[in-house]
Structures are given as C-alpha cells and as structure tokens.
Amino acid sequence: PPPAAAATTSAVGAKPAKAAPKKAAAAPPPSGKSQAEEEAELLAMLKGGGDAAPAAAGSLEEKLDAVEWQTRKSAYEELAKLFEAEADGASPVFTSKLETMLEVVAKEKNAQAFVAGIKPCSIFVAKADCAKLKAREIAEQMIKTGFKNGKVAVVKEARACVVNCVEAAGADVLEAIYVGMADSGPKVPIEATRVLKMVVEAFGPFVFPLRAVCGKAVTQLDKPDKKVQEQAQKLLGELCKWLGRPSLEFAINKLPEKAAKELAKDLAEAKKPAEMAPTRTLKNGAAGSKEDFEFDGDGSLVMDMVEPVDLLENLKKTDYKEKLKGEEGAEPKWNMKVAAMDLIIAGCGSPPKLIVKDYSSVIEKLKEFANDKMIAVAIAAFNTTGVVAEGMGKEFTKYGKSFASLFLTKTKDAKLVLPASTAMSKMYGKSLAAKDVIGDIRKMVFPEKKEKALPPHATVGAAGLL
C-alpha cells in the first residue's frame, strides 16, 4: 500500500503492512543492449529492414563471405565504390576480384543482398579487362535470378548488366540470352527477348551470328505468351531497321494484321538501313562486321535468313517411328498418327525450309493419312503436307498436282475445306500452278450431271481457292 494508507491503518490499531521486497535489477543481455533495443532490432530484421545490424569487422573478403546477409549487402556496396573509383581496366583491383564477382551472383540467395550485388557486377564487366572470362556466367545468373525480381528498377539494372556482359565478351553471352528466351517461366523469356532487342539496338546485328539472332526472334513470335510475342515484335522491328524488310519478310508475314501495320508505320518513320549505326562497340568476341554482307540499292540486306534443315535426320532424333508402330502389328491409334505428324512439322524448322533430299517415305505416309477415315487424322495430314510442301519449295512439284486433286476431292467434308485451302496456298507459286487445279475445280463448280453436284460448301470452297 502507499505510505499514507499504511499510516492511517496503524492509527486505528491494525498492524502495519510489511513492505514488498524490492526486485533485483534485470541483468543486461550478453550483447550489452537493453531488452527493448534487442526487440526493436529483431522486429526490424523480421520486417526486412535489417540494415540496423552492424557490418562485421574484418577485410572485404571476410565480409563478402559473412553469414549475415546484411554484412554481405554492405560488402557489395563497398565493392561497387571500389570499382567506381578505379579507372584502369587492367588494375589488380579488378583481377583480384574476378572470382569474387562470380561468387556474388552465383551463391547469393538473399534477395536484398543480390540486388545490392548487381551494381558491382555491372561496373566490373563494364570496366575490367579480365571481365570477358566471367561475363557469360555473370549474365547467366542475372538472367536466371535478376529477371525474376518483382521490382521494375531491379530488372532494369539486371538487363543493363547483361548488356555490359555482351560488350565485354561478345557473341558468347548471346547463348545465355537464348537460354533465357527458352525458359519455361513467365518472366525470364519476356525480359530475355527484351534484352536481345537492347543488344541489337546498341551494337547492331552484324557483329553477331545474324541468322541465329533472326531465328530466335521468329521462335519468340510463335510462343503462346502474348507478352513474349510483343517483345518479339519489337525485336523484329529493330532488326528490320538494320536489315530492311526483304530478308525478314518471312517473319513479318507471321505478324497479326495490326502488328504488321504498326511495324510498317515505324519503319516509314525510322532511319534507312544504310543510315543505322551502333552506339556501342564490342570489346571482344565480334562474329563479323557489316562489310561481310551484301546490300541492295536501298541498303537492305541481300540474304536468305532461313537455314535449311534435314527432316529425316531430325525425325531420327525423335520417337517418330515408334509412334507409327501399332500394338502387335495392328494399325497405330489415331492420336499416335497425329503425334507423329506433329514431329514432322517440328522437324521442318520455323519457317519450314528443307535441304534437297528424297522425302518420299514421309510424303507417302502423309498421303495415306490424308485418306484416313478419322477426320482429325485427315486434317493433321492436310496441314502437315502444306508445311512439308512449303519446306521443299519447287522440289515438291512432282507431288503438288496429285495432292491438290486429292485435297479437292476430300472437301466434300465441310471440315476439310479450310485445311485443304491452307495447304494448297502454301504450294501455289512454288510447286502448284493454276493450270494444275483448274480442271478439277471446273468439275466441282460446274458438274457435268446434276447427280454429281457437290455440297455448296465444296463448290464455294473450290471457287474461293481459285
């Protein structure tokens, strides 16, 4: 009780209350901080604001290898300042940190520390003469981890670091970018395609394997992800500025109508190909120069961008033959036939272009499937034949007329009208001429006898094809 209350109680004869024993003062924690200070520090760390933790004492190398991520983060910031202050690319400051730079990006698991590590990596590959030895590995980790970050500013820094890696080591780093473009995740392919466009914009396309760069752009156009397609369209637009339209017309034809119009508008307002010049130069690893290529009077590249492939060799690398084997000698199931034809399409390349070779074994199989009673198999055969015909070009001429006649006959089924028209349009002008089909079409549109009249969808389809 308070002292006044105690005095009043004793005045009426009650025994005075004993004073409560004093509590012993709490011993300070081993760290020397008060409990409140330790709780505040722990709360800050849980919230992600761990900068309150002091950096460990010791050398920079010891800090880089510290257990506490806050200490490593501080070391990365110190490393960035060290590199910024060094002007000599051959300085021991850089050569002594070569392995450290890879460790920074390869081992760092903490997101905040990794972000701090991007800057010293970027400065290192931009300034150090020895950076070419580790540039690809640094780029790989930036693509793998940095491109997945949820913050726009961090991804932007990672892209800039990858471009610096390309400057340091040239075309070798593009292989890391290509791996990123093929990544199965949602973010990495988008950013990898975006960074390839930045690379072409900065260095021009002629210092890299040109067909490979253009081929990757076409591959991304075919991806189902709309955001990847958008970045691929921008990459294609950048390539068109440098190379002109003629050599890339095959890729432009893949664009939706709206995107194609936007590209045409952008190219009309852009510099002519002959006026394009790089803003940066590769330090190492140039695969060529503009002087190695031929251009027409408008400054557009004269080159066939599509490398032909060997369909038969590509099929050998797959289970194509296994899919065509039925159980115990029986005919393969319809879904196996369709799967086999999917492998044929993939083996023709994108866009399709085949080396000159005897593909009669594949073509005969397609003719067999075009006559299949299962409509799904017939549709797949029509589509696959169109792709093979496009890939073979004029070499398909000896098959064109017979397939056209077969396709027209099959259009009695309404579901086969569009596949037939699509396949034959890929042959026309290369392996099929109007004179090859005019006779069959005339009989379909104007039958000799009324009893031979075809359904309206067949006659309309035939006339539309003509």
NORKA-V717777 format. One record per helix or strand of 3 or more residues. SS is the DSSP state (helix for helix, strand for strand). FROM is the first residue (numbers start at 1). LEN is the number of residues. If there is no record, write none. Layout:
# NORKA-V717777
SS:FROM:LEN
SS:FROM:LEN
This chain:
# NORKA-V717777
helix:3:9
helix:35:12
helix:50:3
helix:60:5
helix:69:16
helix:92:4
helix:98:10
helix:111:17
helix:129:5
helix:135:10
helix:146:3
helix:152:18
helix:171:11
helix:188:16
helix:210:12
helix:226:18
helix:246:7
helix:257:13
helix:273:3
helix:290:3
helix:311:6
helix:320:4
helix:327:3
helix:334:14
helix:360:11
helix:375:36
helix:414:14
helix:434:12
helix:450:3
helix:456:10
